[in-house]
Amino acid sequence: MNRNATFDLTLIRFIRAPRAAVFDAFVQAKHAQRWMCPRGMTIPQSVFNPRVGGRFRIEMLARDGSKFAAAGVYREIVRPERLAYTWQWLGKNMPNAETLITVALSERAAGTELRMTHAGFPDAPMRDSHEEGWTSSLNKLTDLVDARGQAATVLLLGDPRSTYVRTARMGLAEKGVKYTLEPAAPHTPEILALHPFGRIPAFRDGRVALFETSAILRYVDEAFPGPSLVPGTVRDRARCEQWVSAINAYYYDLMIRRYVLQYAFPKGADGKPDRVAIEAAVKEMPARLAILDAAYGERDVLAGKSLSMADLFLAPILFYLEQFPEGKELLPQYPNLMRGQAAIRSRASFRETAPG
Ligand SMILES: N[C@@H](CCC(=O)N[C@@H](CS)C(=O)NCC(=O)O)C(=O)O
């Protein structure tokens, strides 16, 4: 992005698609309607009249029901290389400046370079809010015209054996989001470039980078259509948050770090698992499992009426717990917990993310 004193915004993207496809995505309603608004919004109505002097109008709908409309006039149309049109927000509470969008498309090996300038903002905050909006919209444009679809834009980095990576993958699968899994170990340069603490997973949606599994899932949940990963009521949403936090704080450490990893990466004398460490962890488990069993009660999920982020955090941990002798013996003593796990284990998102 390039900023200058006249408050213009320039975004440059390489898109793996022919120029004509990118050009048509800007001017044909059937394509533009699918991408010309940030993630999490839709365009229920639009009119595109792509000839010099012709008008377009789009109406955007946010998840909370609020609507935003923008319109403009085509100034220049040279398919497939150049396009210029005015852009003005409509409605009382919207900035009423008329701005100018110029799109230049250049042929590159295996794709197109898009250079988009949105010029004439009256101030820096307005320019910056458009940078955020266009960055997200251009991710959707890439999803649409790149043959790989969303998997060209949405990237999850991590080791598929990690419980947190599996949680994120299950969330993406539940939402029906296509993504690319880029294998990466903790603390490697590619992870540290996105995650200051070097843990996995790390996530990118185009230029939006995130770390921490719960933040990644929050983003995925709101940015993409599909079933919600958080419950519908205030109380249940808080309950979901409560369990995500509790699983991170009181379950992962005990069950994975202090137990599963002792078997998986033995550090005891003569390369055997450290029995003292294992027994200390096992002693604490019945009380923790009983808390979960009570939380399920008669339901199959931890919060609300259907699967939520809370269940996605727990299932990969219990999957590993069951692989080792003490965990395998303990778990059947908690019937509600077992019922909840049977429910989540029957889901495609769980089966398809099984660590190899
Ligand atoms: N709070 C982080 C935890 C992630 C985490 O601890 N991941 C483990 C793998 S399951 C990791 O990166 N471990 C490497 C380390 O602890 O240095 C999240 O929610 O994403």
The ligand as an SDF file (V2000), in Angstrom:
LIG
                    3D

 20 19  0  0  0  0  0  0  0  0999 V2000
   -2.6410  -20.5800   23.1250 N   0  0  0  0  0  0  0  0  0  0  0  0
   -2.1950  -21.1750   21.8820 C   0  0  0  0  0  0  0  0  0  0  0  0
   -1.5720  -22.5150   22.1810 C   0  0  0  0  0  0  0  0  0  0  0  0
   -0.9530  -23.1700   20.9970 C   0  0  0  0  0  0  0  0  0  0  0  0
    0.0040  -24.2640   21.3970 C   0  0  0  0  0  0  0  0  0  0  0  0
    0.4320  -24.3670   22.5610 O   0  0  0  0  0  0  0  0  0  0  0  0
    0.3700  -25.0890   20.4350 N   0  0  0  0  0  0  0  0  0  0  0  0
    1.3460  -26.1030   20.6990 C   0  0  0  0  0  0  0  0  0  0  0  0
    1.1110  -27.3040   19.7900 C   0  0  0  0  0  0  0  0  0  0  0  0
   -0.3550  -28.1740   20.2240 S   0  0  0  0  0  0  0  0  0  0  0  0
    2.7400  -25.5450   20.4320 C   0  0  0  0  0  0  0  0  0  0  0  0
    2.9100  -24.7540   19.5360 O   0  0  0  0  0  0  0  0  0  0  0  0
    3.7320  -25.9820   21.2150 N   0  0  0  0  0  0  0  0  0  0  0  0
    5.0890  -25.5560   21.0560 C   0  0  0  0  0  0  0  0  0  0  0  0
    5.6260  -24.9060   22.3030 C   0  0  0  0  0  0  0  0  0  0  0  0
    4.9540  -24.9420   23.3340 O   0  0  0  0  0  0  0  0  0  0  0  0
    6.7200  -24.3530   22.2370 O   0  0  0  0  0  0  0  0  0  0  0  0
   -3.3950  -21.3070   20.9180 C   0  0  0  0  0  0  0  0  0  0  0  0
   -4.5170  -21.2960   21.3930 O   0  0  0  0  0  0  0  0  0  0  0  0
   -3.1890  -21.3650   19.7020 O   0  0  0  0  0  0  0  0  0  0  0  0
  1  2  1  0
  2  3  1  0
  2 18  1  0
  3  4  1  0
  4  5  1  0
  5  6  2  0
  5  7  1  0
  7  8  1  0
  8  9  1  0
  8 11  1  0
  9 10  1  0
 11 12  2  0
 11 13  1  0
 13 14  1  0
 14 15  1  0
 15 16  2  0
 15 17  1  0
 18 19  2  0
 18 20  1  0
M  END
$$$$
